[in-house]
């Protein structure tokens, strides 16, 4: 792999991969990214979500993995399983009661006669009442921020495997790899210390960043998912040792609605270390690229020597959520621009949902960032 340390990267035609036939493999010079994936991530298979006031099929399904793996194959990227199962950082970053709920809540739910195949609460705390009760349904409401993060058989094992994938990718970069892609599913950037939300259970990007902080790195997190990384922002909001940046759709009209505004700049020791770039819904790739360029300038000013890229592909014009109009060409250019930072990078997969085009979108991005 080419090194960012002490030598310039060699740049090749960014469109080589875009026009390669699906059956062809990329050259070793282009495939500058290693991918990590744990097969246990497919154990989480939610059935439904609430949309338009009715139950609809859940979009965060194991089939996402196959499309993303197809994209990696198009890019000639090798996939290996994560090594190690140390959960110490998971327990350090997340609340113990919450982790117990993720691990044991569904079994307790199914032990109650008449309960269905998904654990989803019908009541949640708010600013006027926010105490954790003992009852299972009450605890579910306390620990589930919204109706999209149901527990099913296999949720805990899959979420843990996803988190361990991000941690392994981060460790490999700390050990000398320039760039590692963590195929994480379920995603993580909406997960708080003690709450699941937006299909997310454990905050994979935050875990990758925290591991680098512990190792003495100066860390920036750049989130380009179409939905604001509210969980990640909250975890570092009052800290000055991690810069958090998020380019996303305007939360005045888009999930998570209650965070992600431009005036959220960090607090306490973290004042000035959080920056949001909310974009109007329907923005195209040119607008997205402008925001990413500005965010990259912030990374440079911060002096980061370790980047966690929370990669959402759901700003794509082809994504089922249909929030933005970013085409594959601009995903390629976004990847190229982030690569110009030339700092060790962990790419953590966040959103991007099943469509016939998802694999090509990931391949276009990887082609750009690996130049």
Secondary structure, 3 states (H helix, E strand, C coil): CCCCCCCCCCCCCCCCCCCCCCCCCCCCCCCCCEEECCHHHHHCCCCEEEECCEEEECCCCCHHHHHHHHHHHHCCCCEECCCCCCCHHHHHHCCHHHHHHHHHHHHHHHCCCCCCCCECCCCCCECCECCCCCCHHHHHHHHECCCCCCECCCHHHHHHHHHHHHHHHHHHHHCCCCEEEECCCCCCCCCCCCCEECCECCCHHHHHHHHHHHCCCCEEEEECCCCCCHHHHHHHCCCCCEEEEEEEECCCCCCCCCCCCCCCCCCHHHCCCEEEEEECCCCEHHHHHHHHHHHHHHHHHHCCCEEEEEECCCCECCCCCCCCEECHHHHHHHHHHHHCCCCCEEEEECCCCCCCCHHHHHHHHHHHHCC
